[in-house]
Amino acid sequence: MSPTPAQEAVTVRTFAQRFSATRRGARLARRLATHQLDQWGLPYGTPASEAVALVVAELAANAVLHGRVAGRDFELRLHHRDGTVRIELSDTHPAHPELPAHDPTAEGGRGLLLIDAVATRWGTSPRSGPGKTVWAECETGEPDL
Protein backbone atom coordinates (compact mmCIF):
# COMPACT_ATOMS: atom_id res chain seq x y z
CA MET A 1 0.00 0.00 0.00
CA SER A 2 1.47 3.34 -0.99
CA PRO A 3 1.34 6.27 1.41
CA THR A 4 -1.34 8.90 0.90
CA PRO A 5 0.15 12.13 -0.45
CA ALA A 6 0.02 15.08 1.93
CA GLN A 7 -2.78 17.51 1.24
CA GLU A 8 -2.19 21.21 1.23
CA ALA A 9 -4.03 23.16 3.92
CA VAL A 10 -6.70 25.52 2.66
CA THR A 11 -7.52 28.61 4.65
CA VAL A 12 -11.00 30.04 4.30
CA ARG A 13 -11.91 33.05 6.37
CA THR A 14 -15.59 33.71 6.94
CA PHE A 15 -17.57 36.55 8.49
CA ALA A 16 -21.37 36.53 8.91
CA GLN A 17 -23.65 39.08 10.54
CA ARG A 18 -27.32 40.06 10.37
CA PHE A 19 -28.30 43.72 10.21
CA SER A 20 -31.54 45.64 10.51
CA ALA A 21 -32.93 46.60 7.11
CA THR A 22 -32.35 50.31 7.75
CA ARG A 23 -29.88 52.93 6.55
CA ARG A 24 -28.02 52.50 9.83
CA GLY A 25 -27.82 48.74 9.24
CA ALA A 26 -26.46 49.28 5.73
CA ARG A 27 -23.82 51.72 6.99
CA LEU A 28 -22.80 49.33 9.77
CA ALA A 29 -22.50 46.45 7.29
CA ARG A 30 -20.03 48.45 5.18
CA ARG A 31 -18.01 49.53 8.21
CA LEU A 32 -17.81 46.03 9.68
CA ALA A 33 -16.86 44.57 6.30
CA THR A 34 -13.85 46.90 5.97
CA HIS A 35 -12.92 46.25 9.59
CA GLN A 36 -13.01 42.49 8.97
CA LEU A 37 -10.89 42.84 5.84
CA ASP A 38 -8.34 44.82 7.86
CA GLN A 39 -8.26 41.98 10.40
CA TRP A 40 -7.60 39.56 7.54
CA GLY A 41 -4.63 41.63 6.34
CA LEU A 42 -6.37 43.74 3.67
CA PRO A 43 -5.87 47.23 5.14
CA TYR A 44 -8.27 50.13 4.93
CA GLY A 45 -7.85 52.21 1.79
CA THR A 46 -6.29 49.49 -0.35
CA PRO A 47 -7.91 48.84 -3.73
CA ALA A 48 -9.28 45.49 -2.50
CA SER A 49 -10.77 47.04 0.64
CA GLU A 50 -12.29 49.92 -1.35
CA ALA A 51 -13.81 47.54 -3.92
CA VAL A 52 -15.37 45.31 -1.26
CA ALA A 53 -16.64 48.35 0.66
CA LEU A 54 -18.32 49.68 -2.50
CA VAL A 55 -19.95 46.33 -3.27
CA VAL A 56 -21.16 45.88 0.32
CA ALA A 57 -22.51 49.45 0.38
CA GLU A 58 -24.43 49.01 -2.86
CA LEU A 59 -25.82 45.57 -1.99
CA ALA A 60 -26.84 46.71 1.49
CA ALA A 61 -28.49 49.85 0.07
CA ASN A 62 -30.42 47.67 -2.38
CA ALA A 63 -31.50 45.36 0.46
CA VAL A 64 -32.73 48.34 2.47
CA LEU A 65 -34.41 50.23 -0.39
CA HIS A 66 -35.70 47.44 -2.65
CA GLY A 67 -35.42 44.17 -0.73
CA ARG A 68 -36.88 45.24 2.58
CA VAL A 69 -39.69 43.23 4.08
CA ALA A 70 -41.12 44.72 7.28
CA GLY A 71 -39.71 43.05 10.37
CA ARG A 72 -36.98 41.18 8.45
CA ASP A 73 -33.23 41.72 8.56
CA PHE A 74 -30.61 41.21 5.88
CA GLU A 75 -27.51 39.06 6.27
CA LEU A 76 -23.97 39.80 5.10
CA ARG A 77 -21.43 37.04 4.61
CA LEU A 78 -17.81 37.47 3.55
CA HIS A 79 -15.56 34.63 2.47
CA HIS A 80 -11.84 35.22 1.86
CA ARG A 81 -9.98 32.47 0.05
CA ASP A 82 -7.26 32.17 -2.57
CA GLY A 83 -6.99 35.89 -3.33
CA THR A 84 -10.75 36.43 -3.65
CA VAL A 85 -13.33 37.96 -1.34
CA ARG A 86 -16.86 36.72 -1.94
CA ILE A 87 -19.59 39.01 -0.66
CA GLU A 88 -23.04 37.50 -0.12
CA LEU A 89 -26.01 39.58 0.95
CA SER A 90 -29.32 37.84 1.64
CA ASP A 91 -32.69 39.47 2.11
CA THR A 92 -36.23 38.12 2.26
CA HIS A 93 -37.69 39.93 -0.75
CA PRO A 94 -38.34 37.54 -3.65
CA ALA A 95 -37.42 39.91 -6.51
CA HIS A 96 -34.01 39.33 -8.11
CA PRO A 97 -32.03 42.39 -9.24
CA GLU A 98 -31.32 42.93 -12.91
CA LEU A 99 -28.58 44.99 -14.49
CA PRO A 100 -30.29 48.12 -15.86
CA ALA A 101 -29.59 49.62 -19.25
CA HIS A 102 -27.01 52.38 -19.05
CA ASP A 103 -28.88 55.70 -18.92
CA PRO A 104 -26.66 58.68 -18.02
CA THR A 105 -29.74 60.83 -17.30
CA ALA A 106 -31.27 58.39 -14.78
CA GLU A 107 -31.32 59.60 -11.19
CA GLY A 108 -30.89 56.12 -9.76
CA GLY A 109 -30.16 52.56 -10.70
CA ARG A 110 -26.39 52.84 -10.91
CA GLY A 111 -25.59 50.51 -7.98
CA LEU A 112 -25.56 47.28 -9.99
CA LEU A 113 -23.61 49.00 -12.77
CA LEU A 114 -20.96 49.92 -10.19
CA ILE A 115 -20.89 46.36 -8.85
CA ASP A 116 -20.62 45.02 -12.39
CA ALA A 117 -17.64 47.33 -13.02
CA VAL A 118 -15.80 46.62 -9.75
CA ALA A 119 -16.48 42.93 -9.10
CA THR A 120 -14.87 40.08 -11.00
CA ARG A 121 -18.31 38.50 -11.27
CA TRP A 122 -21.68 38.71 -9.53
CA GLY A 123 -25.08 37.08 -9.56
CA THR A 124 -27.97 35.81 -7.50
CA SER A 125 -28.77 32.48 -5.94
CA PRO A 126 -31.70 31.03 -4.01
CA ARG A 127 -31.54 30.74 -0.25
CA SER A 128 -33.29 28.52 2.23
CA GLY A 129 -36.40 30.36 3.34
CA PRO A 130 -37.89 33.36 1.58
CA GLY A 131 -35.84 35.72 -0.56
CA LYS A 132 -32.56 35.49 -2.38
CA THR A 133 -28.83 35.99 -2.02
CA VAL A 134 -26.99 38.48 -4.20
CA TRP A 135 -23.28 37.74 -4.37
CA ALA A 136 -20.18 39.32 -5.86
CA GLU A 137 -16.53 38.36 -5.97
CA CYS A 138 -13.61 40.78 -5.82
CA GLU A 139 -9.98 39.88 -6.45
CA THR A 140 -7.61 41.04 -3.71
CA GLY A 141 -4.44 41.12 -5.78
CA GLU A 142 -2.62 39.07 -3.15
CA PRO A 143 -1.01 35.65 -3.52
CA ASP A 144 -3.01 32.59 -2.63
CA LEU A 145 -3.21 31.83 1.07
Summary of the structure (lengths in Angstrom):
residues: 145
radius of gyration: 16.7
end to end distance: 32.0
largest distance: 69.9
contacts: 406
relative contact order: 0.20
helix: 30%
strand: 26%
